[in-house]
C-alpha cells in the first residue's frame, strides 16, 4: 500500500483532486466573502457618481433654485438617475424649503426616516462634504441599504442638501441562491475531477509502468522487449527510445557472443597447429632438416597470424575507446600512395593478382600518415581477398571537385547485396541476418572495422558501392589541404 501512495498514478490522481478542491474553495471564498464587499463598493461608486452629477448641475453658473424651469429640469435628471439605478433621491433647498423627491427603490419612506437634523449637521461639519451610512431596514421592511448624504455650498451657506438611498438587500438573497447552486455544482465538479484524474493518470501511468517493468527485464538479460506506443508525445518518444535501446543492446550482445566465438576460433586453430607441429618436430622431424624447416615455417606462419589478430583487436579497441591519439600533418597523398602501391607491384611475380593504380598528382591531405596508410592497406587487402576472375584490383585517387578528393579501391568480385552493406563495417560483419558473423576469406575480419574507426576519427566521409556479380568499390572523401607539407604535427582532440 505504501508503494502505491508513491506511485505516479496516485500522485497524478491526488494532484487533480487537490487542485479541484482548492479551486472550489477559492471560488467559494470569492463568492461568499468578496462578492458582497465588491457589490457594496460598486453601489457606493454609483451613489457618488449620481451625487456628483446632481451637484454639478446645482453648482453650475447661472443655475438658480428660484427658477422653476431649473428646478423642473433638475427634477427630471434626478428622476432618471433614480430609475436607472433604483435609487431614492431627495434634493432639499433650505432657503426655499423646496424638496425634490424621487423614490424608485421600492422601499417607500426609508430615506425620509433616516434624514434628520443631525445628518445635516454632520454634512456641514464634514470637510469632504460626503457621508455614507449603512442602514438596516428592520423587521418591518427587511431592507438593508446605504445612504449617501452631501451638500452644495455657496457664499451664504448651504445651497442644497442631496440624499441618495441605495437598496442592497437583493445581493443577500441572490448569494443564497447562488451558494445553493454552487454547492451542487461543486460536488459535480469534484466528482468529475476524480473521474477525469483517474482516467488521465491511468493513460499516463500505464505506459510508464509497462516501460519500468520491461526495463527491469533488461537487467536479467531479456532484450527482446516491445512496449506499446503511448498516447502522449513524451511517453511515445520514451517508448521508442527504450525499444531502440533494447534492440541495440540485443544487437550488441549478439555481436559480443559472436565476436567471442570467432576470436576463440581464430585463436584455437593456430594454437592447435603450433602445438601439433611443435610435437612433430620433437617426435618425428627433429633430425630431418628439410621436414624440420617446413614444420617450423608453419609454426612461424601461424604465429604471425596470431600476432596479426591480436594487433588488429588491440588497434580496434584503442580506436573505439579513444585512447589512440591521432596526429595530423599535411603530406603529399598522391606521392605517398604511389610508394605504397609500388610495394604491391614488386610482388607481381610472386602473386596471382594485379594492382592497377590511377592516381592524380599533387593531391595533399591533412591526416595521420600512419593511420591513412593502414586504411589503404586494409582496403587493398580486403579487395584482394574477394578479387574477381580478372585478378585485378584498381586503386584510384582523383579530384572530385575544386575542394574535395576521393580515394577508391575497386574489385570485380562477387559483390555485396544492398541489404548487407550497413553491416560490412562491423566486426565479423554478417553475411545475412540468419547467419552468424562470418569473417573474411583471409585475415582477421577486423580490417573494415579498423578502417571505419580511423576514417570516423578523421571526420572523413566513407562508404561502399557494390553490385552483386559486378564487384565492390570502397571509398572515402576528404577536403584537400591548401597548406604546404611541413613537419608541424597537431594532435586531433579526443
N, C-alpha and C positions, 0 to 999 in steps of 0.2 A: 504493500500500500504506500509506503514511504517513497518507493521508487516511482510510483505513478504520479505522486504530487510533484516530483521533479521533472516529469516528462514534458516534452514540448506541447503535446496535445492538451494536457491540463493547464499549462501556463497560458496558452493561447485562449483557451475557453475562459479561464478566470479573468484574463485581461479584458476580454469583450464584456463580461458581466460587470466587472468593476467600473469599466468605462460607462456602460449604460446606466448603472446606479448613480454614479457621480453626475452624469448629465441630467438625469431626472431630478436629483436633489438641487442642482444649480437652477434648473428651470422652476422648481417649486419655490425656492428662496426668492428668485427674481419675481415670480408671480405674486406670492403672498406678502412679501416684505417691501420689495422695491416698487411694485406697481402702485400701491396707494400713495407712496411718497412721490413718485413721478407724476401721478394723477393730480395730487394736490399742488405740485409745482406748476403743472400746466394750467390748472384752473386759476391759480394765483396770477400767472402771467396774463391770462385772458382778462381778469378783472383789472389789472393795472393798465393793460392796453386800452380797454374800454374807458377807464377813468382818464387816461391821457387824452383820448380823442375828445371827450366832453370838455376837459379843462382847456384844450387848445382852442375850442370854439368860443368858450366864455371869455378867455383871456385875449382873444383876437382884437385887433384895433377896430374901433367903430361898433363893436357889438355892445348892446345895452339890454339890461334886464327890464328896462321900462318900455322897450319896443315890443309890441305884440307880435309882430312878424318874426323878430329874432327869437322870441320865446317859443312860437309855434314851430319854427324850423328846428330849434334845439329839441323840442318835444318829439319831432319826427325822427331825429337822429338817435336819441336815447331809446325811443320805441323800437327802432330797427336793431340796435345793439341788444336790447332785451330779447327780441325774437330770435336773433341769430345765435345767442349763447344761452338762452333760457335764464336770463338774469332778472332780478328785481332791481330797478334803478330809481333812486329818488334824488332829485336836484332841488335843494332848498335855497331860496334867496332871502336872507334875513332882513334886508332893508325894505323889501316889498311884501314879504310874507307869502310869496308865490311858491308852490311846490309842484314840481313835475314828477308824476308817479307813473311808472310802467312796471307792472308785475307780470312776469311770464314764467316764473319758476314753478308755478302751481302750488306754492306754499302760502298763499294768502298774505296775512299780515305779519309774517315772521320779521321782515325788515323793519316794519314800523314799531314792533315791540322792543327791538333792540336799540333803537335810536333814543338817545337821552341827552340831557344837558352835559353829563359827564363825558359822553363821547365827543361832543363838540369842544369841550374844554381840552380834552386830550389832543384833538387835532390842532387846536390853536397853539398848544404848547410844544407840539412835536416839530423839531427843526426840519424834518423831511416833508411834513405835511401829509403823510400817508400812514394809516393804521390798519392792519389786517388782523382780524379776530376770528378764531374758530369758535363756532357755536354749536350747541346741541339742541335739537328740536324738542326734546322732552317726550313724555309719554303720549301726549295728545297728538302731536304731529309726526313724531318719529323721523324728523327731517334734519339731519346734520348738514352744516354748510360753513361758509366763511363769509365775513362781511368786510369789505374794504371801505374805509372812510377817508376822505381827503377834502381839501378846500382850495378855492381860488381866492387869493388875496389881492388887494389893491391899496391905495394910499389911505383910504378911510377905514380899512379893516378887512373883514372877510366879505368877499363879493358873493360867494356861493359855496354851499356845502354839497358834496357828492357822496352818496351812499350806494354801494353795489352789493347785492347778496347773490351768492352762487350756491346752488344746491348740489351737494356732493354725496348724498346718501346712495344714489344708484350704484356707485362703484362697489359698495359693500355687498349688495345683492348680486351684482354681476360676478364679483370674485367668488362668491359662494357657489354659484352655478358652475363657473369655470373650474373651481377646485374639485368639485364632484366629477366633472368630465375628465379633469386632469388625472385624478386617482384611477379612473377606469383605463384611460389610455396609458398611464404609467405602467400598470400591470400588464397590459397587452404588449407594450414596447419591451418590458423586461423579459416576458416570455419569448417574444420574437428574438430578442438578443441572445437568449440562452440557446434557442434552436439554431439560429444562424451561426453562433460561435461554435457549436458542436459540429455543424456541417463543415464550416471553414477550417476548423482545427483538424478535422479528420482528413480533409483534402490536402492540407499542408503537411500534416504529421505522418500520414500513412506512407507516402513515398520515402520520407526521411527514415522512418522505422525500417522499411524494407532495405534501404541503402545501408543502414547501420548493420542489419543482420547479414547482408551479403558481404559487407566489408569485414565482418568477423570471420567469414569463411576464407578470406584471403590469408589470414594468419595460419589456418590449418592446411593451406596448400591447395585449396579448391579454387582454381582460377576460372572455371567455366561458369561464369555467373552472368545473368541478364536481368537488369532491373527495368521495369516498365517506365516509360517516359511520363513525367508528371505533367500536371495541367498548368503549372506556373513556369515562367521562363527560367528563373533561377534554379528551381528544382530540376527542370529539364536539362539545363546545362550541367548541373552537378551529376545527374544520372548519366548523361552522355560521357562526361569525363571519367566517371567511375567505370563504366563499361569499357571505354577505350583503355583506361589504365589496366583493367583486368585482362584485356586482350594482349596488351603489350607485356604484362608480367607473364602471362601464359606463354607468349612467344619467346620471351627471354628465357624462361625456364626450359622450354623445349630446346632452344639453342644451346643452353648450358649443358643439358644432358647429352645432346648430340655432339657438342664440342668435346666433352669429356670422353665420349665413346670413340670419336675419331682420333683424338690425340692419343688415347690409350692404344688404339690400333696402330697408329703411326709409330709409337714408341715400342710397342711389343714386337712388331715384325723385325726391325733392325737389331733389337737386343737379342732376339731369338737367333738370328743369323750370326751375329757376332759370337754368341756363346757356342753355337754349333760349329762354326769354322775354327774357333779357338780350340775346341776339343779335338777337331780333326787334325789340327796342326800338332797338338800334344800327342795324340794316339796314332796317327797314320802318316802324315806328311812331314813330320819334323825333320827327317833325314833326307827328304826328297826336295831339292832346291826348287825345281820347277813347280811342283804342286804347292809347296810352301808359299811361293811368291803369289800364285793365283789365290790361295786362301787368304793370305794377308791383304791382297788388294780388295777382296770382298769385304774384309773387316774394315779397311780404310774407307771404302765407299759408303758402307752403312754408317760408319762413324760420322762421315761428312753429312750424310742425310740427317742424322740425329742433330748435329750441330746446326744445320740449316733450319730444321724445325724449331729448335729451342730459340735460335736467334730471331726467327720470324715471330714467334709467340711473344718474346720479350719486346721486340720493336713495336708490335701492335699494342701491347699492354701499355707501353710508355706513351705512345701517341694518344691513346684513348684517355689516359689518366692525366695528360698534360704535363708529365714530368720532363719530357724531352724539350729542350729549348731550340727553337727554330732561328737560325742565324741567317739574316738576309744580306745579300750582296748583289750588285749589278754585274752580270757577266754576259759574254757573247754566247747565247744559247745555240746559235747556228754552228759556230766553230766547235763548241764542246760536244754537240750531238754528233757531228761528223766523226770526231775522235772515238766516241763510244761505238758508233756503227762500224768503224773500221776494225774494231776488235772482233766483231762477229764475222766480218769479211775475211779476216786472216784465217778463219777456221773453215772456209768453204770446202777445202779438200777433205776434211775430216767429218763433215756433217752432210746430212741429206736435205738441207733446206737452204734457201737464199733470202737474204735481207736486202730489199730494194729501198734505196733512200732517195727521197725527193725533198731536199732541204734548201730553202731560200737563204741567201746570205744576209748578214747584218741585222739579225733579229736579237735584241737584247732583252733580258729578263731580270727582274729583281726577285730573287728567291734564294733558298738554301741549296747550294750547289750539290751537296751530297744527297740531300733528300730528293731532289729532282732527278738526279742520276739513278737513284733507287726506283723511282717511278718509271723511268724509261726502261730499265732492265726488267722490272716486273711485267710491264705491259708487253714487251717483246717476247719474254719467256712464255707468257700466257698465250700469245698468238702462236708461238711455235708449238706449244702443247696441243693446240687444236688446229694445226695447219691443214690446208686443203690438199687436194691431189696435185696441184701445181707446185707444191712445196715452196711457196713464196710468201713472204711477209713484207708489206710495204709500210715504210715509215715516212711520214710527211711532216714538214714544218713550213708554214706559209702565213702570209699576212692576210687576215680575214677582212680587215678594213684599215683605215689610217691609224687607229689606236690599238687594235686587237690582233693578236696572233693565235694560231691554232696548231696544236700538235696532235697527230693521228697515228695509230698503229692499226693496220687493217690486214685481215686474212680472208681467205676464200674457203673457209671450212664449212662445217655443218650449220653454223648459225645458232641463234638462241631464240626460242619463241618469245613473243612480245610479253606474254603474261608472266614470264620468268625473269625479265630484265630487272625489276626492282630488287630482286634477291641476290643478284650476282655479286654485290659488294659485301654481302655478309660472310662471316667465317663459314667455310664449307657450304657455300651457297646451295640452296635447294634446287634440284632439277625440277621438281614439281611438289605440290603440297602433300601428296600422298606418300612421298618417299623421304627417307632420312637425308640429312645434309650429306652431300657427296663431294668429295674433294677432287681436285683436278687430276688429269691423267698422270702428270708428273708434278714434283714439288710438294709443298706443304698444304696447298689450298688456302693459304692466308694472304697470297700476293695482292689480290684485288682489295682486300680489307685494308692492307697497309697503304695501297695507292689512295684509297678513299680518305684515310686518316691524314696523309701528307697533304693532299690537294685541299681538303677541307681546312686544314691548319693554315694554308697559304691564302685561302679565300678564293681559289680558282673555281671556275665553272667546269664541270666534267660530266661525262656520260658515255653511253654506248648505243650505237645504232647497229641493229642486226636484223637480218632476214634469213629465215630458215632455208637452208640449201644454197645460200649465196655467200655467207660469211658474216663477219662482225668487224666493226670499226670502233675502237676505244679512243677517246679524245679528251683533251682538256684545253681550255682557252684562258688567256691571260692578257693583261694590259702590257703592251711593250714599254720598256723603260726608255726614257729620253736622256737619262743620265749616262755619262761615260763610265766604263768599268773602273772601279777603284778598290782599294784594299780596306775601305771602311766597312765594317760589318756591324749591323744593328740587329739586336735580338727582337724577335716577334713577341709581343707581350702575351702573357698567359691569358 
